[in-house]
Amino acid sequence: MRTTNSFALLIFIAILGVGVALAYGMYVTSTSWESIWIVVGAFVVALIVAYGIRVANQWDRAVVLRLGRFHALNGPGLFFIIPIIDVVAYWIDTRVITSSFKAEKTLTKDTVPVNVDAVLFWKVLDPKKAALDVADYQSAISWASQTALRDVIGKTMLSDMLEGRDKISDELQKIIDERTEPWGINVISVEVKDVLIPPALEDAMSMQAQAERERQARVILGDSERQVAEKFAEAAKTYSNNPTALHLRAMNMLYEGLKHNATIVIVPSTAVESMQLGTVAGLTALTKQQAGPTGPWSPSGASNP
């Protein structure tokens, strides 16, 4: 890439101006032919000097060829070349450059077509090699990136590609860097932006994920029921060895059932006997005492229906 050389234009105007000034002075004191030759000579000198002056930006390197052979690598700043003999063949940008590349409808290892988009970060470390060893290094690195991406996709399972993008990026960086190192180019990093799969496969994967979550929910529910059953078994062992605890638990269950008015609780006769409530009349008295305004029931109220 050639840049506009404003400094060379300024030198050209300055030399030509000096020549015109000298020609004007000669025109006053001498003939007009001498003045014309001075102007022509000043123009030629200004053109040669301006052509030989080059200015390279901080990030640019100029590859200079002398009579077709490599002569020097100049820049940044001001440098000079010999007109006609020297030629600036390439302007090499040494900054970090980003290039996007992609692979469309490429089969993975498990024969799934995918579209993958990636970004390559690279820079030129050796401008001489980039200019002399490859015809178009930017196009070459683009094709090298695409072929490397297709190779990696063909060797990777779809699940690994969706879950391990960092691993794929590292592998791509290694492969591309090995291919571009002889050209004086260093690959800084590779980032995989997106992996697109067919819509039908997306729906199938979504259903699979939903089924997997439902299975996990059922497993958790079954495990919870098993834990509850184990706790009930432990409680049954405790009640069997402690009748008083069983009596208190039965009384508490009956109390909870009789909290609200118009509540009918049906209990087995064996449970009534275990709670020592006596006959059905005693249970009815207990119900009335619970529903009445006098507050909690008492043993004396149970004997007076």
C-alpha positions in Angstrom: 0.0 0.0 0.0 1.5 3.3 -1.1 0.8 6.4 1.0 0.6 10.0 -0.1 4.0 11.6 0.1 3.2 15.2 1.0 6.8 15.9 2.1 8.0 15.1 -1.4 5.5 17.4 -3.0 6.7 20.2 -0.7 10.3 19.6 -1.7 9.2 19.6 -5.4 7.5 23.0 -5.0 10.4 24.5 -3.0 13.0 23.5 -5.6 10.9 24.6 -8.5 10.2 28.0 -6.7 13.9 28.5 -6.3 14.5 27.8 -9.9 11.8 30.2 -11.0 13.3 32.9 -8.8 16.7 32.4 -10.3 15.3 32.4 -13.8 13.5 35.7 -13.1 16.8 37.2 -11.9 18.6 35.9 -14.9 15.9 37.3 -17.2 16.5 40.8 -15.8 20.2 40.7 -16.3 20.6 38.2 -19.2 18.7 36.7 -22.2 15.4 34.9 -22.0 16.9 31.6 -23.3 19.0 31.3 -20.2 16.0 31.9 -17.9 14.1 29.2 -19.8 16.9 26.7 -19.3 17.1 27.5 -15.6 13.3 26.8 -15.2 13.6 23.5 -17.1 16.6 22.5 -15.1 14.9 23.4 -11.8 11.8 21.3 -12.8 13.9 18.3 -13.7 15.9 18.5 -10.4 12.7 19.0 -8.4 11.1 16.0 -10.1 14.1 13.7 -9.4 14.5 14.7 -5.8 10.7 14.5 -5.1 10.6 11.0 -6.7 13.5 9.8 -4.6 12.0 10.9 -1.2 9.8 8.4 0.6 8.1 8.6 3.9 6.9 5.5 5.7 4.4 5.5 8.5 5.2 4.1 11.9 3.5 0.8 11.1 4.7 0.5 7.4 7.8 -1.1 6.0 8.9 -0.5 2.4 10.5 -3.3 0.4 13.0 -1.7 -2.0 14.2 -3.5 -5.1 17.3 -2.3 -7.0 17.3 -3.5 -10.6 14.9 -6.3 -9.7 16.8 -7.6 -6.7 16.1 -7.1 -3.0 18.0 -4.1 -1.8 16.7 -2.9 1.6 13.8 -2.8 4.0 13.2 0.8 4.9 10.9 2.6 7.3 9.5 4.0 9.4 10.2 7.6 8.7 12.1 9.3 5.9 14.3 7.4 3.4 15.6 7.9 -0.1 15.7 5.8 -3.2 17.5 6.3 -6.5 14.9 7.1 -9.2 14.6 4.6 -12.0 17.1 2.2 -10.4 15.3 1.6 -7.2 11.6 0.7 -6.9 9.4 0.4 -3.8 7.8 -3.0 -4.6 5.6 -3.5 -1.4 4.4 -1.5 1.5 3.9 -4.0 4.4 1.6 -3.2 7.3 3.1 -4.6 10.5 0.0 -4.0 12.7 -2.3 -6.7 14.1 -4.8 -7.5 11.3 -8.1 -9.3 11.7 -9.5 -11.6 9.0 -12.8 -13.4 9.1 -13.2 -16.8 7.5 -15.8 -19.5 7.4 -16.6 -23.0 6.3 -20.1 -23.7 4.9 -21.9 -27.1 4.9 -18.8 -28.9 6.1 -19.4 -32.4 7.5 -18.2 -33.2 11.0 -16.8 -36.5 12.1 -20.3 -37.8 12.8 -21.5 -36.6 9.3 -23.5 -33.5 10.4 -23.3 -30.5 8.1 -22.4 -27.3 9.9 -21.5 -23.7 9.1 -18.7 -22.3 11.2 -17.6 -18.6 11.4 -14.2 -17.7 12.8 -11.9 -14.7 13.2 -8.1 -14.7 12.8 -5.8 -12.3 14.5 -2.3 -12.1 12.9 0.6 -9.8 12.1 3.6 -9.7 9.8 6.9 -10.3 11.7 9.2 -10.5 8.7 8.2 -8.1 5.9 11.0 -9.4 3.7 9.6 -13.0 3.7 6.0 -11.7 3.3 7.0 -9.8 0.2 9.4 -12.2 -1.5 8.3 -15.7 -0.4 4.6 -15.5 -1.3 2.8 -13.7 -4.1 -0.1 -12.4 -2.0 0.3 -13.1 1.7 -3.2 -11.8 2.6 -4.9 -14.1 0.2 -2.6 -17.0 1.1 -3.4 -16.7 4.8 -7.1 -16.5 4.1 -7.1 -19.8 2.1 -4.8 -21.4 4.6 -7.3 -20.5 7.4 -10.3 -21.9 5.5 -8.6 -25.2 4.7 -7.4 -25.6 8.3 -11.0 -25.0 9.5 -12.4 -27.6 7.2 -9.8 -30.1 8.3 -10.5 -29.5 12.0 -14.3 -29.8 11.5 -13.9 -33.1 9.7 -12.0 -34.5 12.6 -14.3 -33.3 15.4 -17.6 -34.6 16.7 -20.6 -32.2 16.7 -20.9 -32.4 20.5 -17.2 -31.6 21.0 -17.5 -28.7 18.6 -20.5 -27.2 20.5 -19.0 -27.7 23.9 -15.2 -27.2 23.3 -14.8 -24.1 21.1 -11.6 -23.1 23.0 -10.0 -26.4 22.1 -10.9 -26.0 18.4 -9.6 -22.4 18.5 -6.3 -23.5 19.9 -5.9 -26.3 17.4 -6.7 -23.9 14.5 -4.2 -21.4 15.8 -1.5 -24.1 15.9 -2.2 -25.4 12.4 -2.5 -22.0 10.7 0.7 -20.7 12.5 2.6 -23.7 11.2 1.5 -23.0 7.6 2.2 -19.2 7.7 5.4 -19.2 9.6 7.6 -19.6 6.5 6.0 -16.5 5.1 7.1 -14.4 8.1 3.5 -14.2 9.6 2.6 -14.9 13.2 -0.9 -16.0 14.2 -1.8 -14.4 17.5 -5.2 -16.1 18.1 -8.2 -17.7 16.5 -11.7 -17.2 17.8 -14.7 -19.3 16.7 -17.7 -17.0 16.5 -20.6 -19.2 15.7 -21.5 -22.8 14.9 -24.7 -23.2 12.9 -26.4 -26.6 12.6 -29.5 -27.5 10.5 -32.9 -26.5 12.0 -34.2 -30.1 12.1 -31.2 -31.1 14.1 -31.8 -28.1 16.5 -35.3 -29.3 17.1 -34.1 -32.8 17.8 -31.4 -31.6 20.2 -34.0 -29.4 22.0 -36.3 -32.4 22.4 -33.4 -34.5 23.7 -32.5 -31.9 26.2 -36.1 -31.6 27.4 -36.4 -35.4 27.8 -33.1 -35.4 29.7 -34.3 -32.8 32.1 -37.6 -34.6 32.6 -35.7 -37.8 33.3 -33.6 -36.0 35.9 -36.7 -34.6 37.5 -38.3 -38.1 37.8 -35.1 -39.5 39.3 -35.0 -36.7 41.9 -38.6 -37.2 42.7 -38.1 -41.0 43.1 -35.1 -40.4 45.3 -37.1 -38.0 47.5 -39.8 -40.6 47.9 -37.2 -43.2 48.9 -35.8 -40.8 51.5 -39.3 -40.1 52.9 -40.0 -43.8 53.1 -36.7 -44.4 55.0 -37.7 -41.6 57.4 -41.1 -43.2 57.9 -39.5 -46.5 58.6 -37.2 -45.0 61.2 -40.2 -43.2 62.8 -42.2 -46.5 62.9 -39.3 -48.2 64.7 -39.3 -45.3 67.2 -43.0 -45.6 67.8 -42.9 -49.3 68.2 -40.4 -49.0 71.0 -42.1 -46.0 72.7 -46.0 -46.3 73.0 -46.1 -42.9 74.7 -44.6 -41.2 71.6 -47.1 -43.0 69.4 -50.0 -41.8 71.7 -48.9 -38.2 71.5 -48.5 -38.4 67.7 -52.0 -39.8 67.4 -53.4 -37.1 69.6 -51.7 -34.4 67.6 -53.0 -35.8 64.3 -56.6 -35.8 65.7 -56.2 -32.3 67.0 -55.0 -31.1 63.6 -58.0 -32.8 62.0 -60.5 -31.1 64.4 -59.2 -27.6 64.2 -62.0 -26.4 61.9 -65.7 -26.6 62.5 -67.9 -29.0 60.6 -64.9 -31.4 60.2 -65.7 -35.1 60.3 -62.8 -37.4 61.1 -63.1 -41.1 60.7 -60.6 -43.2 62.5 -60.3 -46.9 63.0 -61.4 -48.4 66.3 -57.9 -49.6 67.0 -56.7 -46.0 66.8 -59.4 -45.0 69.2 -58.3 -47.6 71.7 -54.6 -46.7 71.3 -55.5 -43.1 72.2 -57.6 -44.3 75.1 -60.6 -42.3 74.1 -63.0 -45.1 74.9 -66.3 -45.4 73.0 -67.7 -43.4 70.1 -69.5 -41.2 72.7 -66.1 -40.2 74.1 -64.9 -39.2 70.7 -68.1 -37.1 70.1 -67.5 -35.4 73.4 -64.0 -34.7 72.4 -65.3 -33.1 69.1 -67.8 -30.9 70.9 -65.2 -29.8 73.4 -62.8 -28.9 70.6 -65.5 -26.9 68.7 -66.9 -25.2 71.7 -66.0 -21.6 72.9 -64.4 -22.8 76.2 -61.1 -23.5 74.6 -59.1 -26.7 74.5 -60.7 -30.0 75.6 -60.0 -31.5 79.0 -60.2 -35.0 80.4 -63.3 -34.1 82.5 -65.1 -32.8 79.4 -64.5 -36.2 77.7 -66.6 -38.0 80.4 -69.5 -35.5 80.2 -71.1 -35.5 76.7 
